[in-house]
């Protein structure tokens, strides 16, 4: 999609902004018919153990390497002859059965880095492992195809590199109300009212004023939108579910946001992994379940695609503390309606061909997933955002 | 020296000037002011933290016992956080302004992070000790720092299986810049750094069996080079001086780089790679004080935070709060985003950070207890949100010191002392419209202007 077309869609959508509430039902219909596709990205931060998430339950190597932390066969929700879900992912199995889930196995990148920070950096910037980029992939998408901060929203207090572009950044908010109140401080308003154009031409200082003005209007817009929408489904009471709840409200408000970014932390399970990971997977699956049900009830699931990733998987062999150390390739979840390849997108590469550290090797570069999402879902030219050419995949 | 020049110099070489400094320095000429700046920074003061909690750990216990190792790292991580706040506090109270500012500069050039407090502390002091000395010796010291050896995988750089990570960043980010070396140069120089390692205490060790003693060809020279030799050859390239001077110019002078000035600086620097001489040249140059550079730089989060607390002394009651502010503003010391460091300039600013920056002075200096002015349509305001649920910061504010410092300053003086760029007429008019009955309030108002973000 060209910038022009994006602007056109934005103007169309913003004319709907003034539609009275009683015809709001049409609003979703209208944005849907515009094909206002949105991408929700979720990072399982800390390095989720993909092997205990989607379990190769017929693999002896798996059980041999994990004498105390493997998941017992009878506790697994089996879906193929080879693979099954961790039982805490029961709601996800439901999505799987409905054809709303695609699992992509063995996702990673060449020369994997095992530092959380660096590997997160690589996922956020879509760089090579020896390349240092200072803009994120969503940030570059905004640079090319966006025009407002709120075209990409992170449900957090501060903004990740992923959403920082060269000329435009996304905006972060956990609570649109708080963001709005902050931006409405009378002192700021007065200062901005007294600003003069001359400021705006100034290097750097002009940029500060411009950003402040844009922040004020973004905060206002997000808040105004947010308060028109409601949730149609009960959510669990935790931080992660709250993020999704806010995301759903924003989506259902018809806001002109293409990308939402959230995260769930705590997956760095070096010790006593079983309990910790179970609890987190449960939080994840129940949150997603509520989120998808909510979107479905409000007719916005069709135009929402959810990507879940983690900066790396974990070592096949468990450690002495009943946990696992940092690994490499792992699985990625794509959740949406009308997926082209529901179920497993590709085969699990098995455990007999590991790298020098005893970690899974990748067979799918995560940037070809990005290329697919950019090219096929957000309908833009991915080559302007990703440095190399990554071939698109077939899951949508 | 006139007030504007003092202010400019003190913001770029430090974190702003106090009224008493303005007073004292305005009686001196440029050379005297600059001599004093260097004199104050002539000897480094180590930054050290109490590590007795970690004394019980030995090499054996940590390597043999995984649970010991975890315990060690857990305490160590807490210590690194403590060290961060100790560093921030140093910046607030130090008289060794230039050395500390240079340390920040180098910490961003030789960006590195580590979980081991001993390595972190050692690295930090290496940056401080070398901050104004010889660049060549500095780079050699960095190449042997345990934190860096770990960060860029020199530990895994072995004769049989070289790891090029350090060699690549050495040239790309530390000395020459992209495009000024070949892939072959990286391969060959990586071999020279093979076997670089360190022991548990953090002492550099050359592992002889892993070091490649063979011939290497680097920048057209061939020899049985080790890492130091490679660095010496790099220093012979004038591009190295140019690369560092461009970084210096964009950090200390203006992000919009003037290539002629860079060339001028590079010629000075290339002579002996003496950092002090280079910085003297920068600060003595007339062009350093030219109007286009005054107030043209967006303060880094640390410059912003330290600037506020140097003007109004503030004691943070929880180390956690100091870290939180850094995180929300986008710069946690000792925790750069990656080896390329923080990009700086406009990249500090997004919708969230600009709002927080404008709000922070009032939040900190009103002791996070700004009352809800009126009960409106919303339950939460920013202040109550953070004070009720997650109290934003708890601080002790020393307004008395502020008032003593600024007792002879008029409101007009205060404005000139706190704000570097020229205010627009509109903002000027607005400030005049505010009731000027308290210097404290006026100080907070000034610090809440976008202009206060500039230095």
Interface residues (C-beta under 8 A of the other chain):
Chain A: X117 X118 X121 X130 X132 X134 X149 X157 X158 X159 X161 X164 X169 X170 X171 X172 X173 X175 X177 X178 X179 X180 X181 X182 X183 X185 X187 X188 X190 X191 X194 X195 X196 X198 X199 X203 X204 X205 X207 X208 X209 X211 X212 X214 X215 X218 X219 X270 X271 X319 X320 X321
Chain B: X66 X67 X70 X113 X164 X165 X168 X173 X255 X256 X295 X296 X297 X298 X327 X328 X330 X335 X337 X338 X339 X340 X343 X345 X346 X347 X349 X350 X351 X352 X353 X354 X355 X358 X359 X362 X378 X379 X380 X381 X382 X385 X421 X424 X425 X426 X427 X429 X430 X445 X448 X449 X450 X451 X453 X454
